Amino acid sequence: METTPLRAQILDTIIRKSTLKQRVFDNTFRAFNSLKETLLEMASEMDDELDGKLDRRVRLEYRDRGKFEAQLQVANDILIFQMHTDVFEFGSDHLIWQNPYVQADRDNSYCGLINIYNFLSDSFKLNRNADEGYLIGRIFINRERRYFAEGKQQNSMRAMDFGKSEIGQEALVAILESAIGFALNFDLLMPPYEENKRVTVDQFNTKMDNSKFVTGKRLGYDFDVEDI
């Protein structure tokens, strides 16, 4: 059967986009593995620096949670780093479209994604499955290993600087230190009285199931991420 112009265009798009997205995925996966190695080094170094200065029950501990997840416990906080397996493009209203690097070639806008979440360590220790965590940062990486970060205190490389630098250990250390610093200063607030003035008999009869009582650092409060 003769290949029509439309079919040729479809085949060309499949080849171009699949190649592009595979390259973005590979770059993001390599960066995520570097992030894991950097987390392990940072945890070991900082734990050694803290040795003898505080209760040994308070420590930094790294845990590999699988191919696309890693965890860092810092005192009463847990940071979870999760690499998404898909490749994304940005919405039409995102600041990224004002960046000259992206305007020069739209393919530069396709990015892999690494999310940074903050949880309370007791949420996992006590199996409080209903407890809330918070997205405090995101790292975007493209086909040329260029990157930028969004989120709380993520100022090392913002959207308008995208295209200027490749992701590397120095950049990862800056992002990770910002995330850790924010989590440590992101204190647990007492929920508003109105949020907890009623409880059920079932909640107390099943009090061994800690997930019945929801906890989160900003439970009952708005949580806005300054990502622009």
TORLUM-132789 format. One record per atom (N, C-alpha, C, O): residue in three letters; z, x, y negated. Coordinates in steps of 0.02 Angstrom, whole numbers. Each point is the difference from the previous one (the first is absolute). Example, Ala and Ser with C-alpha at 12.3 -4.5 7.8 and 13.67 -1.06 7.14 Angstrom:
% TORLUM-132789
R   resn        z        x        y
R    ala      390      660      284
R    ala        0      -45      -59
R    ala        0       45      -60
R    ala       33       52        1
R    ser      -69      -70      -54
R    ser        3       42      -59
R    ser       37      -39      -55
R    ser        8       25      -55
END
This chain:
% TORLUM-132789
R   resn        z        x        y
R    met        0       42       59
R    met        0      -42      -59
R    met        0       44      -62
R    met       36       50       -4
R    glu      -76      -69      -44
R    glu       -7       40      -61
R    glu       64       -3      -43
R    glu       30      -53       -8
R    thr      -11      110      -18
R    thr       58        3      -43
R    thr      -18      -25      -70
R    thr      -42       28      -34
R    thr       74      -81       14
R    thr      -12      -30      -65
R    thr       36       42      -55
R    thr       46       37       16
R    pro      -68      -44      -78
R    pro       34       35      -55
R    pro       75      -16       -3
R    pro       41       44      -14
R    leu      -23     -108       27
R    leu       70      -20       -3
R    leu       39       34       56
R    leu       56       23      -11
R    arg      -86      -22       72
R    arg       35       32       56
R    arg        8       75      -13
R    arg       52       29       15
R    ala     -102        2      -43
R    ala        5       71      -17
R    ala       56       12      -50
R    ala       37       50        5
R    gln      -31      -95      -52
R    gln       53        5      -50
R    gln       69       -8       32
R    gln       47       36      -17
R    ile      -42      -83       65
R    ile       63      -12       36
R    ile       19       62       39
R    ile       58       22       -1
R    leu     -106        6       37
R    leu       14       60       40
R    leu       20       59      -44
R    leu       45       38       18
R    asp      -78      -32      -74
R    asp       16       54      -47
R    asp       71       -8      -27
R    asp       37       49       -8
R    thr      -18     -111       -6
R    thr       67      -13      -26
R    thr       53       15       52
R    thr       53       28      -15
R    ile      -67      -47       78
R    ile       47       14       55
R    ile       11       76        6
R    ile       57       23        5
R    ile     -112       14       -6
R    ile        5       73        7
R    ile       39       30      -59
R    ile       45       42       10
R    arg      -63      -62      -70
R    arg       30       30      -60
R    arg       75      -17       -5
R    arg       41       44      -11
R    lys      -24     -109       20
R    lys       69      -20       -9
R    lys       45       23       57
R    lys       57       20      -12
R    ser      -82      -21       73
R    ser       42       22       56
R    ser       14       74       -6
R    ser       55       23       15
R    thr     -105       16      -35
R    thr       10       72       -9
R    thr       50       13      -56
R    thr       45       42        7
R    leu      -53      -78      -63
R    leu       46        7      -56
R    leu       71      -17       19
R    leu       47       38      -14
R    lys      -37      -95       47
R    lys       67      -23       17
R    lys       33       45       53
R    lys       61       10       -1
R    gln     -101       16       47
R    gln       28       45       50
R    gln       25       64      -33
R    gln       51       28       19
R    arg      -88       -4      -69
R    arg       20       60      -35
R    arg       64      -12      -40
R    arg       45       43       -1
R    val      -40     -101      -30
R    val       61      -18      -37
R    val       60       -4       48
R    val       54       26      -15
R    phe      -64      -59       72
R    phe       53       -5       50
R    phe       23       69       23
R    phe       60       13        4
R    asp     -107       30       12
R    asp       17       67       25
R    asp       40       39      -52
R    asp       49       34       17
R    asn      -69      -38      -80
R    asn       36       34      -54
R    asn       71      -27       -8
R    asn       47       38       -9
R    thr      -41     -104       13
R    thr       65      -32       -7
R    thr       46       18       58
R    thr       59       13       -9
R    phe      -87      -12       69
R    phe       39       17       59
R    phe       24       72       -2
R    phe       57       15       18
R    arg     -101       31      -41
R    arg       21       69       -7
R    arg       55        7      -52
R    arg       48       37        9
R    ala      -56      -74      -64
R    ala       52        2      -53
R    ala       66      -28       26
R    ala       53       25      -17
R    phe      -57      -77       58
R    phe       61      -31       26
R    phe       36       48       48
R    phe       61        3        0
R    asn      -99       34       40
R    asn       31       49       43
R    asn       32       56      -40
R    asn       52       27       18
R    ser      -84       -8      -74
R    ser       30       50      -44
R    ser       63      -27      -32
R    ser       49       36       -9
R    leu      -50     -101       -8
R    leu       59      -32      -28
R    leu       58        3       50
R    leu       57       13      -20
R    lys      -71      -26       83
R    lys       52        3       52
R    lys       30       70        3
R    lys       61        8        3
R    glu     -104       42       -2
R    glu       25       69        3
R    glu       42       17      -61
R    glu       51       34        5
R    thr      -74      -57      -63
R    thr       37       13      -63
R    thr       67      -35        1
R    thr       50       29      -21
R    leu      -48      -91       46
R    leu       64      -36        6
R    leu       49       36       45
R    leu       59        6      -16
R    leu      -83       19       72
R    leu       43       36       47
R    leu       29       62      -32
R    leu       59       14        7
R    glu     -101       24      -43
R    glu       22       60      -34
R    glu       51      -16      -54
R    glu       52       32       -6
R    met      -68      -83      -35
R    met       46      -19      -54
R    met       67      -23       26
R    met       53       19      -27
R    ala      -53      -58       80
R    ala       62      -25       29
R    ala       43       58       25
R    ala       60        2      -11
R    ser      -92       45       45
R    ser       37       58       27
R    ser       28       43      -56
R    ser       58       21        2
R    glu      -99       -7      -53
R    glu       21       42      -55
R    glu       57      -32      -39
R    glu       51       33      -14
R    met      -58      -96       -5
R    met       51      -33      -40
R    met       64      -11       40
R    met       55        3      -28
R    asp      -61      -16       93
R    asp       59       -9       42
R    asp       40       66        3
R    asp       61       -1       -2
R    asp      -97       57        6
R    asp       33       66        0
R    asp       35       12      -67
R    asp       55       28       -2
R    glu      -88      -47      -53
R    glu       29       10      -66
R    glu       63      -42      -10
R    glu       45       19      -38
R    leu      -42      -76       71
R    leu       58      -44       -6
R    leu       57       17       48
R    leu       55      -26       -7
R    asp      -68       71       54
R    asp       49       17       50
R    asp       64       26      -32
R    asp       -1       46      -40
R    gly       57      -77       58
R    gly       64       21      -27
R    gly       18      -30      -67
R    gly       56       10      -25
R    lys     -103      -47       -5
R    lys       13      -27      -66
R    lys       19      -74        1
R    lys       22      -28      -51
R    leu      -28       -4      109
R    leu       18      -71        5
R    leu       12      -17       73
R    leu      -12       42       44
R    asp       35     -102      -32
R    asp       13      -25       67
R    asp      -62        8       44
R    asp      -55      -20      -20
R    arg       63       47       79
R    arg      -57       11       45
R    arg      -32      -65       23
R    arg      -56        1       25
R    arg       91      -57      -34
R    arg      -31      -64       19
R    arg      -55      -18      -49
R    arg      -43      -42       15
R    val       44       73      -74
R    val      -53      -11      -49
R    val      -50       57        7
R    val       16       58      -12
R    arg      -76      -75       32
R    arg      -49       53       13
R    arg      -71      -26      -10
R    arg      -11      -60       -8
R    leu      -35      107        8
R    leu      -71      -18       -2
R    leu      -28       10       70
R    leu       10       51       32
R    glu      -45     -101       -9
R    glu      -26        3       68
R    glu      -71      -28        3
R    glu      -13      -56      -21
R    tyr      -32       96       49
R    tyr      -70      -21        7
R    tyr      -11      -28       70
R    tyr       29       24       49
R    arg      -71      -76      -46
R    arg      -17      -29       65
R    arg      -74      -19        1
R    arg      -23      -35      -46
R    asp      -12       57       96
R    asp      -70      -19       10
R    asp       -1      -67       36
R    asp       25       -6       56
R    arg      -54      -45      -88
R    arg        0      -67       28
R    arg      -66      -18       34
R    arg      -13      -58       16
R    gly      -29      108       -5
R    gly      -64      -13       32
R    gly      -58       29      -39
R    gly       10       36      -49
R    lys      -70      -51       71
R    lys      -60       29      -28
R    lys       -8      -15      -74
R    lys      -25       42      -38
R    phe       45     -101       16
R    phe      -12      -21      -68
R    phe       64      -17      -39
R    phe       -4      -33      -52
R    glu       62       56       76
R    glu       62      -14      -35
R    glu       47       60        5
R    glu        1       36       50
R    ala       38      -26     -103
R    ala       52       51       -1
R    ala       59      -27      -40
R    ala       -8      -45      -41
R    gln       67       74       53
R    gln       60      -26      -31
R    gln       43       58      -25
R    gln        6       52       34
R    leu       23      -60      -92
R    leu       49       48      -25
R    leu       62      -38      -20
R    leu       -2      -44      -43
R    gln       59       62       75
R    gln       63      -30      -20
R    gln       35       47      -49
R    gln        8       60       14
R    val       11      -87      -71
R    val       36       38      -51
R    val       64      -39      -16
R    val       -2      -50      -35
R    ala       58       74       63
R    ala       64      -35       -9
R    ala       -7      -72       23
R    ala      -13      -12       59
R    asn       22      -37     -104
R    asn       -2      -71       19
R    asn      -69      -32       -7
R    asn       -8      -60        7
R    asp      -42      102      -22
R    asp      -68      -25      -10
R    asp      -46       25       55
R    asp        8       54       27
R    ile      -58      -95      -12
R    ile      -54       20       44
R    ile      -66       -9      -36
R    ile      -14      -54      -28
R    leu      -26      105       28
R    leu      -68       -4      -25
R    leu      -47        0       59
R    leu        3       43       44
R    ile      -47      -93      -42
R    ile      -50       -4       54
R    ile      -69       10      -31
R    ile      -19      -34      -48
R    phe      -18       81       77
R    phe      -67       16      -23
R    phe      -49      -26       52
R    phe        2       19       59
R    gln      -47      -63      -81
R    gln      -45      -34       47
R    gln      -72        8      -23
R    gln      -18      -19      -56
R    met      -23       48       99
R    met      -71        6      -15
R    met      -37      -61       25
R    met        4      -17       59
R    his      -40      -17     -103
R    his      -42      -56       21
R    his      -63       27       33
R    his      -28       50      -22
R    thr        6      -84       74
R    thr      -58       25       37
R    thr      -67      -22      -29
R    thr      -53       23       23
R    asp       55      -67      -72
R    asp      -62      -23      -32
R    asp      -14       39      -64
R    asp       43       34      -27
R    val     -106      -41        3
R    val      -21       31      -62
R    val      -11      -55      -51
R    val      -29      -52       16
R    phe       51       63      -77
R    phe        0      -53      -51
R    phe      -43       19      -61
R    phe      -12       59      -14
R    glu      -11     -111      -21
R    glu      -28        8      -66
R    glu       43      -42      -47
R    glu       35      -46       22
R    phe      -36       62      -87
R    phe       45      -32      -47
R    phe      -30      -63      -30
R    phe      -61       -8       -5
R    gly      106      -37      -16
R    gly      -22      -61      -33
R    gly      -31       15      -67
R    gly       11       53      -29
R    ser      -51     -100        4
R    ser      -38       11      -61
R    ser       43       11      -62
R    ser      -23       28      -50
R    asp       86      -50       53
R    asp       44        7      -58
R    asp       44       62        2
R    asp       42       10      -44
R    his      -52       33       94
R    his       41       60        6
R    his      -22       53      -50
R    his      -59        7      -15
R    leu      108       30      -10
R    leu      -13       53      -49
R    leu      -47       54       25
R    leu      -31       35      -39
R    ile       25      -30      105
R    ile      -41       53       29
R    ile      -72       -3      -23
R    ile      -34       52       -2
R    trp       10     -112      -15
R    trp      -71       -7      -19
R    trp      -14       28      -70
R    trp      -57        5      -20
R    gln      109       12      -16
R    gln       -9       33      -65
R    gln       -1       76        6
R    gln       -9       35      -49
R    asn       19      -11      109
R    asn        2       72       12
R    asn      -72       27        5
R    asn      -40      -26       39
R    pro       22       78      -78
R    pro      -68       28        1
R    pro      -22       25       69
R    pro      -59       -6       17
R    tyr      106       32       22
R    tyr      -15       26       67
R    tyr      -26      -57       45
R    tyr      -46       10       39
R    val       78      -68      -44
R    val      -21      -58       40
R    val      -64      -31      -29
R    val      -43      -21       37
R    gln       38       19     -103
R    gln      -59      -28      -32
R    gln      -63       41       17
R    gln      -55      -28        3
R    ala       63       92        9
R    ala      -57       43       16
R    ala      -27      -14       70
R    ala      -60        9       13
R    asp      103      -30       33
R    asp      -21      -14       69
R    asp       49      -48       31
R    asp       58       17       12
R    arg      -81      -78        1
R    arg       45      -52       26
R    arg       30       19       68
R    arg       55      -22       16
R    asp      -89       63       22
R    asp       27       20       65
R    asp       66       37       -7
R    asp       40        2       47
R    asn      -28       26     -106
R    asn       63       35      -11
R    asn       60      -48       -2
R    asn       57       22        5
R    ser      -71      -86      -14
R    ser       54      -49       -6
R    ser       29      -22       67
R    ser       54      -29        2
R    tyr      -89       43       53
R    tyr       26      -20       66
R    tyr       56       46       20
R    tyr       -8       61        1
R    cys       66      -90       15
R    cys       60       40       13
R    cys       37      -22       62
R    cys        1      -58       19
R    gly       31      108       13
R    gly       50      -14       50
R    gly       67       -9      -35
R    gly        7       17      -58
R    leu       42      -45       94
R    leu       63      -20      -31
R    leu       60       21       41
R    leu        3      -10       61
R    ile       45       41      -96
R    ile       65       16       30
R    ile       53      -36      -41
R    ile        7       12      -60
R    asn       31      -57       92
R    asn       52      -38      -34
R    asn       68       34        9
R    asn       13       31       51
R    ile       30      -38     -102
R    ile       68       26        3
R    ile       48      -58      -11
R    ile        0      -32      -53
R    tyr       42       18      103
R    tyr       48      -56       -2
R    tyr       71       27       -2
R    tyr       15       52       30
R    asn       29      -88      -65
R    asn       71       17       -3
R    asn       41      -56       32
R    asn       -5      -58      -19
R    phe       46       78       68
R    phe       46      -46       34
R    phe       70       29       -3
R    phe       10       59      -14
R    leu       39     -102       29
R    leu       68       23       11
R    leu        7       25       72
R    leu      -26      -32       46
R    ser       59       87      -36
R    ser        6       27       68
R    ser       38      -47       46
R    ser      -14       -3       60
R    asp       63      -34      -87
R    asp       38      -47       42
R    asp      -43      -58       25
R    asp       16      -31       51
R    ser      -71       18      -85
R    ser      -45      -54       23
R    ser      -27       16       69
R    ser       -9      -45       41
R    phe       -4      110      -29
R    phe      -25       20       66
R    phe       58       14       48
R    phe       -4      -19       59
R    lys       56       50      -84
R    lys       57       17       42
R    lys       32      -62       31
R    lys       20        0       58
R    leu      -16      -54      -98
R    leu       33      -62       22
R    leu      -50      -54       20
R    leu       19      -58       10
R    asn      -82       76       -4
R    asn      -53      -46       22
R    asn       -2      -63      -44
R    asn       -8      -56       26
R    arg       15       65      -91
R    arg       -6      -57      -46
R    arg      -74      -11      -15
R    arg      -25       21      -52
R    asn       -7      -55       98
R    asn      -73       -5       -2
R    asn      -27      -40      -59
R    asn      -58        6      -17
R    ala      100      -47      -14
R    ala      -23      -40      -57
R    ala        9       36      -67
R    ala      -21      -25      -52
R    asp       53       84       53
R    asp       11       37      -62
R    asp      -66       19      -33
R    asp      -51        9       34
R    glu       53       -2     -100
R    glu      -61       14      -38
R    glu       -7       74      -18
R    glu       49       34      -17
R    gly     -110       -9       23
R    gly      -17       66      -25
R    gly      -47       -8      -59
R    gly      -23      -55      -14
R    tyr        9      110      -20
R    tyr      -39       -3      -62
R    tyr      -55       54        0
R    tyr       13       57       17
R    leu      -72      -78      -36
R    leu      -55       47       -8
R    leu       11       37      -66
R    leu       -5      -29      -54
R    ile       20       94       58
R    ile       16       38      -61
R    ile      -55       49      -19
R    ile        4       33      -52
R    gly      -55      -26       94
R    gly      -54       45      -17
R    gly      -59       -7       47
R    gly        7      -22       56
R    arg      -66       43      -82
R    arg      -61        0       41
R    arg      -41       62      -17
R    arg       -5       19      -59
R    ile      -24       12      109
R    ile      -43       58      -10
R    ile      -70      -19       22
R    ile      -10      -26       55
R    phe      -39       39      -98
R    phe      -70      -15       15
R    phe      -39       65        7
R    phe        8       46      -40
R    ile      -50      -41       92
R    ile      -38       61       14
R    ile      -72      -20       16
R    ile      -12      -46       39
R    asn      -37       82      -69
R    asn      -70      -19       10
R    asn      -39       50       42
R    asn       30       45       31
R    arg      -95      -52      -30
R    arg      -44       41       44
R    arg        1       74      -19
R    arg      -16       42       42
R    glu       34      -26     -104
R    glu        2       69      -23
R    glu       71       28       -3
R    glu       12       51      -32
R    arg       34      -86       64
R    arg       71       18        1
R    arg       32       -3      -69
R    arg       54       27      -11
R    arg      -87      -62      -35
R    arg       31      -12      -65
R    arg       51      -56        8
R    arg       -8      -43       43
R    tyr       59       44      -84
R    tyr       54      -47       11
R    tyr       29      -24      -66
R    tyr      -10       31      -53
R    phe       47      -86       57
R    phe       45      -19      -53
R    phe       56      -43       30
R    phe       -6      -24       56
R    ala       60       14      -95
R    ala       58      -36       25
R    ala       19      -55      -48
R    ala       -6        6      -60
R    glu       30      -62       89
R    glu       26      -56      -38
R    glu       72      -12       22
R    glu       18       13       57
R    gly       22      -38     -103
R    gly       66      -22       20
R    gly       55       27      -44
R    gly      -12       28      -53
R    lys       73      -36       77
R    lys       60       19      -37
R    lys        4       75       -8
R    lys        1       37       49
R    gln        0      -14     -112
R    gln        7       70      -18
R    gln      -55       45       28
R    gln        9       60        5
R    gln      -67      -90       13
R    gln      -55       40       25
R    gln      -46       18      -59
R    gln      -45      -37      -18
R    asn       58       95      -10
R    asn      -36       22      -60
R    asn      -42       63       11
R    asn      -31       24      -47
R    ser       29        3      108
R    ser      -34       63       12
R    ser      -76       -6       -8
R    ser      -31       47      -25
R    met        3     -102       45
R    met      -73      -10       -6
R    met      -12      -75       -2
R    met        4      -34       52
R    arg      -20        8     -111
R    arg      -10      -71       -9
R    arg      -74      -18        3
R    arg      -43       44        7
R    ala       28     -108      -12
R    ala      -68      -25       10
R    ala      -51       33      -45
R    ala      -56       16       22
R    met       73       -5      -86
R    met      -48       29      -46
R    met      -10       75       11
R    met      -46       29      -27
R    asp       90        2       67
R    asp       -7       71       18
R    asp      -36        9       67
R    asp      -13       56       22
R    phe       -2     -112       11
R    phe      -32        2       65
R    phe      -64       41       -3
R    phe      -41       -9      -45
R    gly       33       54       93
R    gly      -60       41        3
R    gly       12       72      -22
R    gly      -43       43       10
R    lys      100      -31      -41
R    lys       13       67      -27
R    lys       29       49       51
R    lys      -11       60       -5
R    ser       47      -86       54
R    ser       33       44       48
R    ser       -4      -27       71
R    ser       -4      -60       11
R    glu        4      107       37
R    glu        2      -18       71
R    glu       73       -7       22
R    glu       45       32      -28
R    ile      -35      -73       78
R    ile       67       -8       28
R    ile       18       64       39
R    ile      -41       25       40
R    gly      100        0      -51
R    gly       23       60       34
R    gly       76        0        2
R    gly       32      -48      -21
R    gln       -3      102       47
R    gln       73        1        9
R    gln       37       -5      -67
R    gln       51      -35       -4
R    glu      -76       68      -47
R    glu       34       -3      -65
R    glu        2      -72      -26
R    glu       51      -23      -26
R    ala     -108      -12       33
R    ala       -3      -70      -22
R    ala       46      -44       42
R    ala       34      -44      -26
R    leu      -33       57       91
R    leu       42      -40       45
R    leu       74       10      -16
R    leu       39      -48        0
R    val      -19      110      -13
R    val       70       13      -18
R    val       20      -38      -63
R    val       54      -30       -2
R    ala      -98       30      -48
R    ala       15      -36      -63
R    ala        7      -75       12
R    ala       46      -31      -26
R    ile      -91        3       67
R    ile        4      -72       15
R    ile       62      -17       40
R    ile       35      -49      -15
R    leu      -19       90       65
R    leu       58      -13       42
R    leu       65        8      -38
R    leu       46      -41        9
R    glu      -41       91      -51
R    glu       61        9      -40
R    glu       10      -59      -48
R    glu       56      -22      -10
R    ser     -111       -3      -18
R    ser        5      -58      -45
R    ser       24      -62       39
R    ser       42      -37      -25
R    ala      -69       28       86
R    ala       20      -58       40
R    ala       73        5       20
R    ala       37      -50       -3
R    ile      -15      109       24
R    ile       70       10       20
R    ile       46      -11      -59
R    ile       51      -33        5
R    gly      -69       62      -63
R    gly       41       -7      -59
R    gly        7      -72      -21
R    gly       54      -22      -20
R    phe     -110      -16       23
R    phe        4      -71      -18
R    phe       45      -38       48
R    phe       42      -39      -21
R    ala      -51       50       87
R    ala       39      -37       50
R    ala       75       13      -10
R    ala       40      -47        7
R    leu      -20      108      -22
R    leu       70       17       -8
R    leu       31      -34      -61
R    leu       59      -16       -1
R    asn     -100        5      -50
R    asn       24      -32      -62
R    asn      -13      -75       -2
R    asn       18      -34      -49
R    phe      -50        8      101
R    phe      -16      -71        6
R    phe       59      -33       37
R    phe       -4      -11       60
R    asp       56       -4      -97
R    asp       63      -21       30
R    asp       -2      -73       25
R    asp      -38      -41      -24
R    leu       82       29       72
R    leu        8      -67       28
R    leu       39      -43      -49
R    leu       57       15      -17
R    leu      -88      -69       -7
R    leu       32      -46      -47
R    leu       33      -58       37
R    leu      -28      -25       49
R    met       85        5      -73
R    met       33      -60       27
R    met      -46      -60      -13
R    met      -19      -13      -57
R    pro        1      -25      110
R    pro      -43      -59      -10
R    pro       34      -50      -47
R    pro       61       -5       -1
R    pro     -101      -33      -36
R    pro       29      -52      -44
R    pro       43      -49       40
R    pro      -16      -16       57
R    tyr       70       -7      -87
R    tyr       46      -46       33
R    tyr      -37      -61       27
R    tyr       14      -23       55
R    glu      -61       -3      -95
R    glu      -36      -61       20
R    glu      -40       10       64
R    glu      -14      -48       35
R    glu       -4      111      -20
R    glu      -40       13       59
R    glu       41       -6       65
R    glu      -29      -11       53
R    asn       95       17      -58
R    asn       41        4       60
R    asn       58      -50        2
R    asn       47        8       39
R    lys      -50      -59      -80
R    lys       57      -44       -4
R    lys        5      -48       59
R    lys       51      -33       10
R    arg     -105       28       30
R    arg        2      -44       59
R    arg      -19       41       62
R    arg      -48       39       -1
R    val       85      -49       54
R    val      -17       29       65
R    val       10      -54       53
R    val       35      -49      -12
R    thr      -65       59       69
R    thr        6      -50       53
R    thr       50       22       53
R    thr       17       59        5
R    val        7     -106       33
R    val       45       15       56
R    val      -35       47       48
R    val       31       46       28
R    asp      -95      -58      -17
R    asp      -38       41       47
R    asp        0       73      -20
R    asp        3       45       42
R    gln       -5      -32     -108
R    gln        0       69      -23
R    gln       64       36       20
R    gln       -1       59       16
R    phe       56      -94      -17
R    phe       63       31       18
R    phe       11        0       75
R    phe       30       46       27
R    asn      -53      -97        7
R    asn        6       -2       73
R    asn      -43       52       34
R    asn       14       21       57
R    thr      -65        1      -92
R    thr      -44       52       28
R    thr        4       62      -42
R    thr      -50       35      -10
R    lys      109      -20      -16
R    lys        7       56      -47
R    lys      -15       68       32
R    lys      -13       48      -36
R    met       15      -44      102
R    met      -19       63       31
R    met      -74       15       -9
R    met      -21       57        4
R    asp      -17     -109      -17
R    asp      -71       10      -16
R    asp       -5       13      -75
R    asp       -4      -47      -40
R    asn        4      111       22
R    asn        3       19      -71
R    asn      -60      -23      -40
R    asn        4       -5      -61
R    ser      -60      -10       96
R    ser      -59      -21      -36
R    ser        9      -69      -33
R    ser      -42      -20      -41
R    lys       96      -15       58
R    lys       12      -65      -31
R    lys       16        7      -75
R    lys      -11      -46      -39
R    phe       38      105       21
R    phe       19       12      -69
R    phe      -49       49      -31
R    phe        2       60       15
R    val      -45      -85      -56
R    val      -54       41      -28
R    val       27       44      -56
R    val       37      -22      -43
R    thr      -57       86       44
R    thr       19       48      -51
R    thr      -62       36      -26
R    thr      -45       15       39
R    gly       44       -1     -102
R    gly      -53       40      -31
R    gly       24       25      -66
R    gly       43      -31      -32
R    lys      -69       87        9
R    lys       25       31      -61
R    lys       -7      -46      -61
R    lys       40        4      -47
R    arg      -91      -46       48
R    arg      -10      -45      -57
R    arg       -5      -73       23
R    arg      -37      -39      -28
R    leu       76       22       79
R    leu       -1      -68       26
R    leu       22      -49      -55
R    leu       55        5      -27
R    gly      -99      -52       11
R    gly       15      -48      -53
R    gly      -24       22      -68
R    gly        8      -37      -49
R    tyr      -36       97       45
R    tyr      -25       26      -64
R    tyr      -74       15        6
R    tyr      -26       10       56
R    asp       -9       -9     -113
R    asp      -70       19        0
R    asp       -6       75       12
R    asp       42       39      -23
R    phe      -94      -19       58
R    phe      -14       71       11
R    phe      -73       12      -19
R    phe      -45      -21       35
R    asp       35       56      -91
R    asp      -68       13      -24
R    asp      -15       73        6
R    asp       40       43      -21
R    val      -99      -27       48
R    val      -21       69        7
R    val      -45       18      -59
R    val      -51      -33      -12
R    glu       70       86      -26
R    glu      -42       21      -56
R    glu      -55       44       28
R    glu        6       61        1
R    asp      -60      -91       21
R    asp      -53       40       31
R    asp      -60       10      -45
R    asp      -53       22       24
R    ile       59      -38      -87
R    ile      -53       15      -48
R    ile       31       39      -58
R    ile      -34       19      -47
END
